[in-house]
Amino acid sequence: VIVHGRDVYLLAGFAPPDEFEKIDGLVTPAIRSFRPLSAREADDVRPNRLDFYTVRPGDTWQSIAARGGGLIRATDLAIMNNHEVSDQPKPGERIKIVVEG
């Protein structure tokens, strides 16, 4: 639980029992690092955003993801566009992509 002013955030997760200690050792320090941002830090935040792209002949999820500079994996692009991971996009199809903020 993280309390900030009048806001309370509950972070929860799950892991197989035999991996809990390992996961907890990674997650707990990350949770403890939460803190309010200064006004300057907040001004510098440039979140990634969704955009649209029209698939060209020869494009694959892998090539589209690579052009995005590693912001998203090819498998995630397929999933966010309601495709099976084993399918490839079709030329002319308009898909969602992630672009740097």
Salt bridges, closest charged atoms under 4 A:
GLU41 OE2 - ARG35 NH2 2.71
ASP51 OD2 - ARG49 NH1 3.81
ASP59 OD1 - ARG67 NH2 3.10
ASP76 OD2 - ARG73 NE 3.07
GLU93 OE2 - HIS83 NE2 2.60
